[in-house]
Amino acid sequence: MDKKKILVVDDELEFLEMLSMRLEANDYQVVTSLDGQEALDKARKEKPDLIILDLMLPKIDGYKVCRMLKFDEEYKNIPVILFTARTQESDIQLGREAGADAYLTKPFEPDILLAKIAGLLKK
């Protein structure tokens, strides 16, 4: 069976590498991006099965990246998990409005993230 491809977007390289290793250890193929524009480009080129997206990104923020993908017929069905240190209810509401499928906060429990990924990929 083919590995599911996950695009992980975060501007903190150490976090990106740690999360990539965790996902690869759980049999996912990982593609990474350090900023919003690169994330959009990679999402369109790679067509990942799921996107884990930070909000605070250089060039284009995570809300805009999510919105641009979710309002595009070709990419709207790719599940997006917003993954951020922002915990305000207003941030979560903005994530819903942008079309995010889930909103998880950092620091995180790896098992919760993996369960959320598995659930979204089964839809």
Buried (B, 14 or more C-beta within 10 A) or exposed (E): EEEBBBBBBBBEEEBBBEBBEBBEEBEBBBBBBBBBBBBBEBBEEBEBBBBBBBBEBEBBBBBBBBBBBBEEEEBEEBBBBBBBEBEEEEBBEBBEEBBBBBBBEEEEEEEEBBEBBEEBEEE
